[in-house]
C-alpha cells in the first residue's frame, strides 16, 4: 500500500506545485494596478513552500503509518478548497491577483462565492494548506500551516480590507455589514 500511496502523493505534489506556481506568477495580459504591501506575497509564498516541503520531508523521513481517516479528512478539505479557490478566481476574472492590488477601473465583486464571504480565495487557500499536510499525515507541516500561514493570511486580510474600504467607501462598508469576512454566516 505504501509504495502506491507514495507514487500518488508525489504525482499529486508535483501537479499542485506546478499549478500553484503558474497561477501565482502568470500575469500575461492582465491590467496592472497599484500593489499594496507587496512584501506579503513573498512571505506567504515562503510559508506555502515551507508547508509543502516539510510535508514531503516529514512523509519520507518519519515514515509513520498512514491513518486513512486523517488522509481522507485532508483530501476532502483540500478538494473542496481547490474547487472553491477555482470558483473565486473565475468569479474575479481579470481582477484576480496574487497581490493586494487595486486597479483604477476596478468594480466590487459581490457575486459567486463573494455572496457568502468577502474573501473566499483566502478561506480556500487556508483550507488547502491545512488539508495538504493531513493527506500524508504530516503533523509538523500541519502545525506550520495552522500557526504560521493562517496568521499571515489574517495580517494580509487586515491590509486588504483597509484598501478595499479606501477604494469603494460606503459601498464596501455596506457589503461588510451584510457579508462575513472569511467564515460563511459568521458576521
Beta strands, then each sheet from edge to edge (+ up, - down):
strand 1: 34-36
strand 2: 100-102
sheet 1: 1+ 2-
end
